[in-house]
Amino acid sequence: MTQQQFVIVGGGLAGATAAEQLRESGFDGQIHLFAAEGHNPYIRPPLSKGYLAGGEGRDSIFVHPESWYREHEIVLATGQTATALGDHTLTLDSGREVPFDRLLLATGATPRRLDLPASDARGIHYLRTVEDSESLRAELEPGGRNIVFVGAGWIGLELAAAARTFGNTVTVVGPESVPLAGPLGEELGTMFQHLHESQGVTFRLNTQVTGFEEAQGRLAAVVTDGVNAIDDVIPADLVVVGIGAIPDIALAESAGLEVDNGILVDAHLATSATDVFAAGDVANAYHPAVRQRMRNEHWANAIAGGKVAARAMLGEDAVLDDIPYFYTDQYDLGMEYSGYPPLTKDAHIVYRGDRDKREFVAFWVASGRVVAGMNVNVWDVNDQVQDLIRSGRTVDEAQLSDTSVALDAL
Ligand SMILES: Cc1cc2nc3c(=O)[nH]c(=O)nc-3n(C[C@H](O)[C@H](O)[C@H](O)COP(=O)(O)OP(=O)(O)OC[C@H]3O[C@@H](n4cnc5c(N)ncnc54)[C@H](O)[C@@H]3O)c2cc1C
């Protein structure tokens, strides 16, 4: 009998985790992993945190050491982009055709780009790859520069923290009235705003960027629709744009797979095409707990999705039903968030701990049940938070907010 051949497109965390799970589950056929970037698969969170700040070295960002691929007989081809997907055949940019029995699309996402006057000026940066992070570090590290962050989301704020730590002047511009109001709501978004303001960051909120100004072939200023003529133009030596990411669906779309805000997959991560699966940032997956599709651009989702996709490729009845999880580090604030964003819309927040000291757990409670939780500078509670969410049990809010009542007891 000929060996089965499984192919993974995309050398990020989801792709590398799927390869690992295939071997862990006993798959002894061939595994080919094609990665467009010229690196072995690596993780991205450190690119805006420890790796950017210089505390973590390059070796620490790789999912597996070099030798791991050989030891597990994974044929890893870096610097190779898949350009077409046909019936059980993948075509690479070299023209090579690769047959497959099952295929995983783990192509991730790319930063949403601005298309405004002078938005290609030298000095405007985006962050997705290790090269982006290294060139940003070279710009931020000397300090003393005027840096404007376009976008008041997670990436913008993490980078603002790094830029301040290096001693730069930092302005964050965004159209929302409160940073992170979308994912966290106004109250907690304001807490993040105050944290940054206490570190010297200036916010220009309710503000749209309308273009850029150049001088001597380099970025000189950010132009906004500010409230008066003086505020319209913000001098800038450097701009970093963090306005979200777009799922990399080109290959799937050209192959006629169903796509809508990512590649549409069921709870087993199967796409609309036979023997083709998708995982990680690119997958818009049906989640049984919320009975709708969600696309989660998070590290934990890439791991969980990579594992489920691998098991589903092997014919197991694997389902992606993990509670979405996310973390961030900014200055001395560390937090973890677990929960179902679609269910927090009608929820109110119950706090447990000391909000003034930024040491607390926030619970989003809807119809008496915890649907999300965020622990801020409080550690080793995320498992309990997830247990509470998963249990679906009605909670006593007085007990929930009472630190003398163990979370386990709830
Ligand atoms: C700066 C930064 C900070 C982050 N911080 C956090 C954090 O603190 N917490 C958190 O939970 N998440 C964070 N994330 C998100 C997290 O990194 C992503 O969710 C995760 O990387 C998704 O993994 P993935 O494998 O799906 O996609 P990716 O990591 O994007 O990998 C996909 C790979 O596929 C390749 N590819 C695309 N098309 C092709 C093709 N046709 N052929 C071959 N290869 C292809 C791409 O080049 C890419 O290398 C951060 C992301 C960034 C960029």
The ligand as an SDF file (V2000), in Angstrom:
LIG
                    3D

 53 58  0  0  0  0  0  0  0  0999 V2000
    2.7100   41.3120   16.4880 C   0  0  0  0  0  0  0  0  0  0  0  0
    1.6920   40.2990   16.9130 C   0  0  0  0  0  0  0  0  0  0  0  0
    1.4350   40.1060   18.2630 C   0  0  0  0  0  0  0  0  0  0  0  0
    0.4910   39.1760   18.6730 C   0  0  0  0  0  0  0  0  0  0  0  0
    0.2620   39.0130   20.0100 N   0  0  0  0  0  0  0  0  0  0  0  0
   -0.6410   38.1120   20.4240 C   0  0  0  0  0  0  0  0  0  0  0  0
   -0.8940   37.9120   21.8060 C   0  0  0  0  0  0  0  0  0  0  0  0
   -0.3330   38.5890   22.6520 O   0  0  0  0  0  0  0  0  0  0  0  0
   -1.7910   36.9760   22.1810 N   0  0  0  0  0  0  0  0  0  0  0  0
   -2.4380   36.1990   21.2640 C   0  0  0  0  0  0  0  0  0  0  0  0
   -3.2380   35.3540   21.6680 O   0  0  0  0  0  0  0  0  0  0  0  0
   -2.2360   36.3670   19.9460 N   0  0  0  0  0  0  0  0  0  0  0  0
   -1.3560   37.3060   19.4970 C   0  0  0  0  0  0  0  0  0  0  0  0
   -1.1360   37.4810   18.1580 N   0  0  0  0  0  0  0  0  0  0  0  0
   -1.9000   36.6710   17.2000 C   0  0  0  0  0  0  0  0  0  0  0  0
   -1.2220   35.3310   16.9110 C   0  0  0  0  0  0  0  0  0  0  0  0
    0.1260   35.5180   16.6620 O   0  0  0  0  0  0  0  0  0  0  0  0
   -1.9110   34.6820   15.7110 C   0  0  0  0  0  0  0  0  0  0  0  0
   -3.2200   34.3720   16.1010 O   0  0  0  0  0  0  0  0  0  0  0  0
   -1.1740   33.4420   15.2150 C   0  0  0  0  0  0  0  0  0  0  0  0
    0.0740   33.8060   14.6940 O   0  0  0  0  0  0  0  0  0  0  0  0
   -1.9590   32.7290   14.1350 C   0  0  0  0  0  0  0  0  0  0  0  0
   -1.2290   31.6550   13.6590 O   0  0  0  0  0  0  0  0  0  0  0  0
   -1.4960   31.0470   12.2110 P   0  0  0  0  0  0  0  0  0  0  0  0
   -0.5780   29.8850   12.1040 O   0  0  0  0  0  0  0  0  0  0  0  0
   -2.9320   30.8730   11.9990 O   0  0  0  0  0  0  0  0  0  0  0  0
   -1.0610   32.2020   11.1870 O   0  0  0  0  0  0  0  0  0  0  0  0
    0.3210   32.9050   10.9160 P   0  0  0  0  0  0  0  0  0  0  0  0
    1.1440   32.9820   12.1470 O   0  0  0  0  0  0  0  0  0  0  0  0
   -0.0070   34.1820   10.2220 O   0  0  0  0  0  0  0  0  0  0  0  0
    1.0600   31.9350    9.8860 O   0  0  0  0  0  0  0  0  0  0  0  0
    0.5990   31.7510    8.5860 C   0  0  0  0  0  0  0  0  0  0  0  0
    1.7900   31.5340    7.6780 C   0  0  0  0  0  0  0  0  0  0  0  0
    1.3080   31.0930    6.4270 O   0  0  0  0  0  0  0  0  0  0  0  0
    2.1010   31.6580    5.4070 C   0  0  0  0  0  0  0  0  0  0  0  0
    1.3690   31.6220    4.1420 N   0  0  0  0  0  0  0  0  0  0  0  0
    0.3130   32.3890    3.7600 C   0  0  0  0  0  0  0  0  0  0  0  0
   -0.0940   32.0520    2.5250 N   0  0  0  0  0  0  0  0  0  0  0  0
    0.7430   31.0550    2.1010 C   0  0  0  0  0  0  0  0  0  0  0  0
    0.8420   30.2970    0.9190 C   0  0  0  0  0  0  0  0  0  0  0  0
   -0.0050   30.4840   -0.1090 N   0  0  0  0  0  0  0  0  0  0  0  0
    1.8280   29.3690    0.8020 N   0  0  0  0  0  0  0  0  0  0  0  0
    2.6770   29.1570    1.8410 C   0  0  0  0  0  0  0  0  0  0  0  0
    2.6230   29.8320    2.9970 N   0  0  0  0  0  0  0  0  0  0  0  0
    1.6600   30.7780    3.1390 C   0  0  0  0  0  0  0  0  0  0  0  0
    2.3470   33.0700    5.9220 C   0  0  0  0  0  0  0  0  0  0  0  0
    3.4520   33.6530    5.2880 O   0  0  0  0  0  0  0  0  0  0  0  0
    2.5800   32.8060    7.4000 C   0  0  0  0  0  0  0  0  0  0  0  0
    3.9430   32.5850    7.6610 O   0  0  0  0  0  0  0  0  0  0  0  0
   -0.2040   38.4150   17.7080 C   0  0  0  0  0  0  0  0  0  0  0  0
    0.0410   38.6250   16.3350 C   0  0  0  0  0  0  0  0  0  0  0  0
    0.9740   39.5530   15.9500 C   0  0  0  0  0  0  0  0  0  0  0  0
    1.2410   39.7890   14.4770 C   0  0  0  0  0  0  0  0  0  0  0  0
  1  2  1  0
  2  3  1  0
  2 52  2  0
  3  4  2  0
  4  5  1  0
  4 50  1  0
  5  6  2  0
  6  7  1  0
  6 13  1  0
  7  8  2  0
  7  9  1  0
  9 10  1  0
 10 11  2  0
 10 12  1  0
 12 13  2  0
 13 14  1  0
 14 15  1  0
 14 50  1  0
 15 16  1  0
 16 17  1  0
 16 18  1  0
 18 19  1  0
 18 20  1  0
 20 21  1  0
 20 22  1  0
 22 23  1  0
 23 24  1  0
 24 25  2  0
 24 26  1  0
 24 27  1  0
 27 28  1  0
 28 29  2  0
 28 30  1  0
 28 31  1  0
 31 32  1  0
 32 33  1  0
 33 34  1  0
 33 48  1  0
 34 35  1  0
 35 36  1  0
 35 46  1  0
 36 37  1  0
 36 45  1  0
 37 38  2  0
 38 39  1  0
 39 40  1  0
 39 45  2  0
 40 41  1  0
 40 42  2  0
 42 43  1  0
 43 44  2  0
 44 45  1  0
 46 47  1  0
 46 48  1  0
 48 49  1  0
 50 51  2  0
 51 52  1  0
 52 53  1  0
M  END
$$$$
